[in-house]
Amino acid sequence: MRFSDFGRRTRRWISVAVALIITAVVFAGLFVLINLHHPLLHDGKPTVSQPISTAPSLFPELTGRVVDEAQLLSEDEKRELTATLKSLEDKNTDQVVVVTVTSLRGYSIEDYGLRLGNYWRVGTPDKHNGVLLVVAPNEHKVRIEVGTGLESVLTNDVAKGIIDKNILPHFREGDYAGGIRDGVNAMLLVLTGGAVEQESVVKLPTP
């Protein structure tokens, strides 16, 4: 064997070794990136990615007792509703929030209302006495979402009765403000000891 042959083979093996090292470095980098996106728990199992359902972009910001994302109410109407809802909370700590949304973000109104209530955490922590009146005009739907602490008072049947008798007649005439106002007044009557009657999901008629 001549020295020139040995030199060529040595260079060949060096090239192969360098290629293997580069490959190993690339794979190590990919492994680190994967772990950054999927951190491990102590038991070595990957954590579950945060579900999209909890993303803040799904929900309007809770700015007060009336959140009018769909812009169905005038400033005066919002002030009047806010004062009415504050008086209820001052009286018995029950928290009612009116929310109008431009979209249900692909969810059913039942699912969206539940997720929104949990995200906003309406009601006091010890009593779970929050209520949402959710109006989605573009999907033609309305719902009364009730916290567990008030389910025995503002039942599904009672909520449906309020929607059917106090809210929908106004909505059918395009009077969203009137329907919301009368719906809120009926809910407050129930929550302060009055009564109304009769599923809290009703599809609104197409205008």
VENVENBEL-V840751 format. One record per run of one state. SS is the DSSP state (helix for helix, strand for strand, loop for the rest). FROM is the first residue (numbers start at 1). TO is the last residue. Records with the same first field share a line. If there is no record, write none. Layout:
SS: FROM-TO, FROM-TO
//
This chain:
loop: 1-2, 38-39, 41-45, 47-51, 55-55, 59-65, 69-74, 93-94, 101-108, 121-129, 137-140, 147-147, 151-155, 173-175, 192-200, 204-207
helix: 3-37, 52-54, 56-58, 75-92, 109-120, 148-150, 156-172, 176-191
strand: 40-40, 46-46, 66-68, 95-100, 130-136, 141-146, 201-203
//
